[in-house]
């Protein structure tokens, strides 16, 4: 029944992206398994990341069930859609139910989407990864599929107004080769390797990104270490 909601929502998103004339460059979708369970792991820089991450699986004819914070499911607009698409609500105070739900879904052959940074990174650099994705892959006996997004922060991100007008913004998506999650290894060690792989994909997406800031007022979406004016990770920590 989820597909009765999921596919129309995808269609509406693709129609919107076409109307916005987004330049979407997605490479590596073939690394997402055509069947069986998998944990799709991405960086998190904007509110629309789950849509773009899910788009990467469409060439493989897979629908991704994302783990998302519970408040999104209470929203009057997003809530019915998230529930209808069978995404998984996460209560950060009591995450056991969400973990068990995701594990059952993986064992049933679903692709589960995880943002292991747990929240949007205002510096647009990788934060530390939670180990839940690795533990899920270990317990379910499924691969981890790393991916990276770049450009989505220019559409809608934390602390910035939405830019959902016809602005021709490029979005770059890179999906890496699947990683095994052996049960005889510590989840922390697997998580470190996973983060390194996502970092490599992120740098690849940044190098491939076809535009640069127009002027000094447009450097907010570029990380400080790349010459932009996004806050550094240290500045983000100090502002909390």
C-alpha positions, -999 to 999 in steps of 0.1 A, spaced: 0 0 0 29 24 6 36 25 -31 2 40 -37 15 71 -19 52 69 -25 52 68 -63 28 98 -67 50 118 -43 81 109 -63 62 120 -95 53 153 -79 89 159 -68 103 151 -102 78 175 -118 87 202 -93 125 197 -100 118 199 -137 99 232 -132 128 246 -112 151 235 -140 174 218 -115 206 204 -130 208 170 -113 240 150 -119 236 115 -103 264 89 -107 267 55 -91 231 44 -88 241 10 -100 258 4 -67 224 2 -50 213 -35 -50 184 -43 -73 170 -66 -46 175 -74 -10 181 -52 20 207 -24 22 214 6 43 218 38 22 240 62 41 243 99 31 256 132 44 230 158 54 231 194 43 195 203 35 159 197 42 152 180 8 181 155 11 158 125 16 141 132 -17 174 134 -36 188 104 -18 157 84 -28 160 96 -64 194 79 -66 177 45 -60 150 50 -88 172 36 -116 174 4 -96 137 4 -91 140 7 -54 120 28 -29 140 39 1 124 40 36 141 68 55 146 71 92 136 106 102 130 125 134 95 120 149 85 156 147 84 155 109 56 129 112 36 152 134 36 180 108 2 186 92 16 185 57 46 162 58 32 139 85 5 121 63 30 118 34 58 104 56 34 79 72 19 70 38 53 63 23 62 41 54 92 60 65 104 53 100 99 79 128 128 82 153 122 95 188 157 104 199 148 98 235 137 63 228 152 50 196 148 13 203 114 11 184 128 28 153 158 6 153 137 -26 156 114 -13 128 144 -6 105 159 -40 113 127 -58 104 124 -38 72 160 -47 62 154 -84 69 123 -81 47 144 -69 18 139 -31 21 164 -3 15 166 19 46 180 54 43 200 68 72 216 102 78 242 92 104 251 128 113 215 128 128 209 164 118 218 190 91 254 201 92 254 240 92 291 240 82 283 217 52 312 195 63 308 160 77 300 158 114 307 127 134 287 96 124 264 77 148 271 39 147 234 29 141 238 24 104 267 0 108 249 -19 136 218 -23 115 238 -36 86 256 -61 108 225 -74 125 205 -77 92 234 -91 72 231 -64 45 256 -41 29 261 -4 36 259 19 5 276 52 10 266 83 -9 271 121 -9 250 151 -19 261 185 -29 241 216 -39 209 207 -20 218 232 7 212 260 -19 176 250 -21 166 248 15 187 244 46 188 253 83 189 290 89 183 301 53 151 309 34 138 284 9 149 290 -27 122 270 -46 121 293 -77 133 286 -112 170 292 -104 187 264 -123 206 252 -92 228 222 -98 226 192 -75 254 166 -76 248 131 -62 275 104 -59 268 68 -48 298 46 -39 303 9 -40 286 -12 -13 305 -20 19 302 -51 39 296 -49 77 311 -80 91 298 -91 125 333 -99 138 343 -62 136 334 -34 159 306 -12 147 328 19 155 355 7 132 330 1 104 315 35 110 349 52 107 355 35 73 320 45 62 326 81 71 359 81 52 341 68 22 313 94 24 340 120 28 357 108 -5 323 109 -23 315 144 -9 349 157 -22 342 141 -56 308 158 -57 323 191 -48 350 189 -74 324 180 -101 300 208 -91 297 230 -122 292 265 -106 309 287 -81 295 316 -60 284 345 -81 299 371 -58 309 377 -21 272 376 -11 268 342 -25 295 323 -6 274 312 23 268 277 8 306 270 5 324 255 35 351 277 51 379 254 42 370 258 5 370 295 8 333 301 16 316 319 45 297 290 60 305 287 97 334 263 106 326 232 127 342 250 157 320 280 152 289 258 150 298 241 183 305 275 200 271 288 188 251 261 205 
